[in-house]
């Protein structure tokens, strides 16, 4: 990953049901309950086309309404990318199952194991002997920053704090470009 990330949460992102953060070859995509307008989906499509992340982490919180037509739309931009998911609901599990039935190999984990979800999508050239901690740490830090900037309830940040405290602690720091 680069030292110059772009935290892209787009217009009306604070409290939006669809937000993301992208840095070089990693994109974290957060889906929360609520309406998502067509313009927001088009913004995401543009980011996926321009940035071409090799690894994508879906974070699905709560009762997300993702109709079959939207799931089909999401399949194409995600095809060919390493895909992981961190979920906290039965609905989220159903969305991930539907994506896997559509031929997208998704490694799915509960939110409490988000670092493990990230570890399953480390690009081969980022793996280091003895583990892949630098890439995982930077990716986890980006997910934490996304949660702070886009989840007004603070629910995701609380879950990530617990995951960091009782899982592998975050050893890296978020690059200063995110401020």
Secondary structure, DSSP 8 states (H G I E B T S, - for coil): --SS-B----TT-TT-SEEEEEETTEEEEEE-SS---HHHHHHHHHHHHHH--SEEEEEE-SS----HHHHHHHHHHHTTSEEEEEE-SHHHHHHHHHHHHTT--EEEEEGGGHHHHHHTT--GGG-BTTB-HHHHHHHHHHHHHHHHHH-TT-HHHHHHHHHHHHSS---S---GGG-
